[in-house]
Amino acid sequence: MPMQERILERIRTRDARVGVIGLGYVGLPLSVVFAEAGFEVVGFDVDQARVEAIASGNSYIEDVSASVVAAYVDAGKLSATMDFEVLGTCDAILICVPTPLQKTRDPDMAFVVQAAQDVAARLRPGQLIILESTSYPGATRELLVPLVEARGLTVGRDAFLAFSPERVDPGRTDWTTQNTPKVVGGITPTCLVVATALYEAAIETVVPVSSPEAAELTKIFENTFRAVNIGLANELLIICDRLGLDVWEVIEAAATKPFGFMKFMPGPGLGGHCLPVDPHYLSWKLRSLNYTARFIELASEVNTAMPEFWVRKVQDALNKQGKALKGSKVLVLGVAYKANVADLREAPALDILRLLAEKGALTSYHDPFVPTVQHDGLELVSVPDLDAALAVVDCAVLVTNHVAYDSEVLVEAVQCFVNTRGSSH
């Protein structure tokens, strides 16, 4: 029986064993979805704490409940290991490792390369390997195909390669791993058939595209679209500040237009793994083709400058109170990168805290989801009593609009209040 027919049959009967490399905010929910679909799933991670948590039926990801993990572990459908030799027993392997930026803002593909090498060292005929980690157009073909061919296997006949970008928005309950449409592109038409069959067994909607490069660019464009439009909103904020206008009033008025407008809001800057990072993957790739992605570069310039803008607004607000920023007690409200999650990745609040401290402010923070912060030499603990903290600070700065924060209450609680999600008072 040809390899294609063999793996398709194993997928159809749920006999295929699915391996997931990287058990973070993408890998663990994906593992649970495939376990729910009836597959035996084994997760791989270098973090012993994660492996032990899954083995004991616990979850460290907010979007996955411990009871769900425990149920699939007890049913023998979900396990985790640090032993990468087990990759050889898997029929399908999904790579969900981080792809951060280097300090030079160039892609750091080290985790993907390591995962691909781990797979290649145990590769056997008939396996399906899918990269889910966000990467530049061409990464799947450049990084994975040579490793497979070095094993003497032919892609599309002996082994199957594809790219399918993760589309996870932490904290959402309306759009989840299971019901968010899944884009997938295969190295060959046969690769696409096999990868599509796997995802269709667990995901509600699968969107095949012509190549992994098309799938890779799809993911980057989605987040570049948001980053550029948020950059435009942030520039509008600066423009309105110069003109003495309320940017939020202008945006809300513009949003009443029933066509031709999509509302994006300004704020303290971009956070999370995707928006501050993904556009740079495309920009880097285009530089190698002697092209400058001007929209991306400009949006990044505007967005990364927003923490400095808001620190100046804090300084201005204190000046109106007859106080200098140096020596003033400033409380930052919310340090997670988005509301109602504990995720600190690329959170602009961290830059705001650092800049305030550099200017001599006596900084503290409160966040109901983040008990401690260690960043750029700062080591802080969330204040335990918000009301007590508000009573003694010179200025409070709302950075992350957690549901626990009521701006109308906050503005009455302190003499100086700066709201990066609304107007300053």
Residue pairs with C-beta under 8 A, 6 or more apart in sequence:
1 9
2 157
3 125
3 126
3 157
3 158
3 159
3 160
4 157
4 160
4 190
4 193
4 194
6 126
7 16
7 91
7 92
7 126
7 127
7 128
7 160
7 194
8 193
8 194
8 197
9 15
10 16
10 91
11 91
11 92
11 194
11 197
11 198
11 201
12 197
12 201
14 37
14 38
14 39
14 201
16 39
16 91
16 92
16 198
17 39
17 40
17 41
17 42
17 89
17 90
17 91
17 92
18 31
18 34
18 39
18 40
18 41
18 42
18 90
18 91
18 92
18 93
18 94
18 198
19 41
19 42
19 43
19 44
19 86
19 87
19 90
19 92
19 93
19 94
20 27
20 30
20 31
20 34
20 41
20 42
20 43
20 44
20 93
20 94
20 96
21 27
21 43
21 44
21 45
21 87
21 93
21 94
21 95
21 96
21 97
21 115
21 118
21 119
22 44
22 45
22 95
22 96
22 97
22 98
22 111
22 115
22 133
23 31
23 43
23 44
23 45
23 47
23 50
23 51
23 54
23 80
23 96
24 61
24 96
24 98
25 61
25 63
25 168
25 170
25 343
26 96
26 132
26 166
26 168
27 43
27 45
27 94
27 96
28 43
28 54
28 59
28 60
28 61
28 64
28 69
29 61
29 63
29 64
29 168
29 176
29 177
30 94
30 96
30 132
30 166
30 177
31 41
31 43
31 78
32 64
32 68
32 69
32 72
32 78
32 177
33 177
33 178
33 202
33 203
34 41
34 202
35 41
35 72
35 75
35 77
35 78
36 72
36 178
36 202
37 201
37 202
38 77
38 201
39 77
39 201
39 202
40 76
40 77
41 72
41 77
41 78
41 79
42 78
42 79
42 80
42 81
42 86
42 89
42 90
43 51
43 54
43 78
43 79
43 80
43 81
44 80
44 81
44 82
44 84
44 86
44 87
44 118
45 51
45 80
45 82
46 82
48 82
49 60
50 60
50 80
51 80
51 81
51 82
53 59
53 60
54 69
54 73
54 78
54 79
54 80
55 73
55 79
55 80
57 66
57 69
57 70
57 73
57 74
58 66
58 69
58 70
59 65
59 66
59 68
59 69
62 170
62 171
62 341
62 342
63 168
63 170
63 171
63 172
63 176
69 78
72 78
73 79
84 118
84 121
84 122
85 122
87 93
87 118
87 119
87 122
88 122
88 123
88 124
90 127
91 126
91 127
91 128
92 127
92 128
92 129
92 130
92 198
93 119
93 127
93 128
93 129
93 130
94 130
94 132
95 112
95 115
95 116
95 119
95 129
95 130
95 131
95 132
95 133
96 132
96 133
96 166
97 111
97 112
97 114
97 115
97 133
98 111
98 133
98 273
99 107
99 108
99 109
99 111
99 112
99 133
99 134
99 135
99 277
99 281
100 108
100 273
100 277
101 107
101 108
101 277
101 280
102 108
105 280
105 284
106 280
106 284
107 135
107 136
107 280
107 281
107 284
109 135
109 139
109 143
111 133
112 131
112 133
112 135
112 139
112 143
113 143
116 131
116 143
116 144
116 147
117 147
119 129
119 147
120 147
120 148
120 150
120 151
123 129
123 147
123 148
123 151
123 153
123 159
125 153
125 158
125 159
126 158
126 159
127 159
127 160
128 159
128 160
128 161
128 162
128 191
128 194
128 195
128 198
129 144
129 148
129 159
129 160
129 161
129 162
130 161
130 162
130 163
130 164
130 184
130 195
130 198
131 139
131 140
131 143
131 144
131 162
131 163
131 164
131 212
132 163
132 164
132 165
132 166
133 166
134 165
134 166
134 219
134 220
134 273
134 274
134 277
134 278
134 281
135 163
135 216
135 281
136 216
136 220
136 281
136 282
136 284
136 285
137 213
137 216
137 217
137 220
137 282
137 285
138 213
138 216
138 285
139 163
139 216
140 161
140 162
140 163
140 187
140 212
140 213
140 216
141 187
141 212
141 213
144 161
145 155
145 161
145 187
148 155
148 159
148 161
149 155
151 159
153 159
155 161
155 187
155 188
155 191
156 186
156 187
156 188
156 189
156 190
156 191
157 190
160 186
160 187
160 188
160 190
160 191
160 194
160 195
161 186
161 187
161 191
161 212
162 184
162 185
162 186
162 187
162 191
162 192
162 194
162 195
162 212
162 215
163 184
163 185
163 212
163 215
163 216
164 182
164 183
164 184
164 185
164 195
164 199
164 215
165 183
165 215
165 216
165 218
165 219
166 219
167 180
167 181
167 182
167 183
167 219
167 222
168 177
168 180
169 175
170 272
170 338
170 341
170 343
171 338
171 339
171 340
171 341
177 203
178 202
178 203
178 204
179 203
179 204
179 205
180 203
181 203
181 204
181 205
181 206
181 207
182 199
182 203
182 205
182 206
182 207
183 207
183 209
183 215
183 218
183 219
184 192
184 195
184 196
184 199
184 206
184 207
184 208
184 209
184 215
185 192
185 208
185 209
185 210
185 211
185 212
185 213
185 214
185 215
185 216
186 192
186 193
186 194
186 195
186 196
186 211
186 212
187 211
187 212
192 208
196 206
196 208
199 206
200 206
209 215
209 218
217 282
219 278
220 278
220 279
220 281
220 282
221 282
223 274
223 275
223 278
223 279
224 278
224 279
224 282
224 295
224 296
226 264
226 275
227 270
227 275
227 276
227 278
227 279
227 296
227 299
227 300
227 303
228 279
228 295
228 296
228 299
229 262
229 264
230 264
230 265
230 266
230 267
230 270
230 275
230 299
230 303
231 298
231 299
231 300
231 302
231 303
232 264
232 299
233 247
233 251
233 264
233 265
233 266
234 266
234 267
234 269
234 302
234 303
234 306
235 302
236 247
236 250
236 251
236 266
237 247
237 266
237 309
238 302
238 309
239 247
240 246
240 247
240 250
241 247
246 423
247 266
248 265
248 422
248 423
251 263
251 264
251 265
251 266
254 261
254 263
255 261
255 263
265 421
266 306
267 306
267 348
267 420
267 421
268 306
268 307
268 310
268 348
268 349
268 352
268 399
268 420
269 276
269 303
269 304
269 306
269 307
269 348
269 351
270 276
270 303
270 304
270 346
270 348
271 336
271 337
271 338
271 343
271 345
271 346
271 347
271 348
271 349
272 337
272 338
272 343
272 345
272 346
273 345
273 346
276 300
276 303
276 304
276 346
277 346
279 293
279 296
279 299
279 300
280 296
280 300
282 293
282 296
283 293
283 296
283 297
283 300
286 292
286 293
306 348
307 348
307 351
307 352
307 355
308 355
310 352
310 397
310 399
310 418
310 420
311 352
311 355
311 356
311 359
313 418
313 424
314 325
314 330
314 356
314 361
314 395
314 397
314 418
315 325
315 359
317 395
317 416
317 417
317 418
317 424
317 425
318 324
318 325
318 328
318 394
318 395
318 416
320 416
321 394
321 395
321 415
321 416
323 394
323 416
325 356
325 359
325 360
325 361
326 359
326 360
326 361
327 360
327 361
327 362
328 361
328 362
328 394
328 395
329 361
329 362
329 364
329 392
329 393
329 394
329 395
330 356
330 361
330 362
330 363
330 364
330 393
330 394
330 395
330 396
330 397
331 363
331 364
331 365
331 366
331 383
331 389
331 390
331 393
331 395
331 396
331 397
332 349
332 352
332 353
332 356
332 363
332 364
332 365
332 366
332 397
332 399
333 365
333 366
333 367
333 396
333 397
333 398
333 399
333 400
333 402
333 405
333 410
334 349
334 365
334 366
334 367
334 398
334 399
334 400
334 401
334 402
334 405
335 344
335 347
335 349
335 350
335 353
335 365
335 367
335 370
335 373
335 399
335 400
336 342
336 343
336 344
336 347
336 349
336 367
336 369
336 370
336 400
336 402
337 343
337 344
337 345
337 346
337 347
337 348
337 349
337 400
338 400
339 400
339 401
339 402
339 403
340 369
340 402
340 403
341 369
342 369
342 370
344 350
344 370
344 373
344 375
347 400
348 399
349 365
349 399
349 400
350 373
350 375
350 376
350 378
352 397
352 399
353 363
353 365
353 373
353 375
353 378
353 380
354 375
354 376
354 377
354 378
356 363
357 363
357 378
363 378
363 380
364 380
364 383
364 389
364 393
365 373
365 380
365 382
365 383
366 382
366 383
366 386
366 389
367 382
367 400
367 402
368 382
368 402
368 404
369 402
370 382
371 381
371 382
372 379
372 380
372 381
372 382
373 379
373 380
373 381
373 382
374 380
383 389
387 413
390 396
390 410
390 413
390 414
391 413
393 414
394 415
394 416
395 414
395 415
395 416
395 417
395 418
396 410
396 413
396 414
396 416
396 417
396 418
397 417
397 418
397 419
397 420
398 405
398 407
398 410
398 417
398 418
398 419
398 420
398 421
398 422
399 420
399 421
401 421
407 417
407 419
407 421
407 422
410 417
410 419
411 417
411 419
411 425
416 425
417 424
417 425
418 424
418 425
419 425
